Amino acid sequence: MHVCNSRDVFVDYQSATGHEVVLEDKSRVDVLGYGTVKLQLTTGKVLTLERVFHMPAIMKCCISVKMLKEIGFSVGFDDEGCYVKKGQEIVGTGFAEDGLFRMGLVDELLVV
């Protein structure tokens, strides 16, 4: 699942009540809503993510590689970073940071 902690970045939003996600450590995090987020990437492309859960308690926004692959993207990783491709075109790139891969975004306030 894609998750985002900031309501401000959603371009389409539906409130949700009574929903939660159980994390790996068995803690529970409330889902306040879901919708669409558009990421302006440093490549000049826009990556549109649908079915993004709004979870304010999550420290960092996360993109699901599985969900990207389901809609026709390919994703690759190496020691230096990652890339997201649609067909042969590179849509976005990212870099390794603190054990995660961080997408190159124009608005660095949105950390994924």
Number of C-alpha atoms within 10 A of each C-alpha: 13 21 23 26 21 16 17 9 16 20 11 13 17 12 11 14 9 7 11 15 13 10 9 7 6 8 9 13 15 18 21 18 18 22 19 19 24 14 21 17 19 16 13 11 13 15 14 11 18 17 16 22 29 27 22 18 13 14 11 16 19 20 18 13 15 13 15 19 14 10 9 11 18 19 17 11 14 9 8 10 16 18 18 21 17 15 10 8 10 15 19 23 21 20 16 15 10 6 6 12 20 20 24 20 21 13 11 11 8 16 15 21
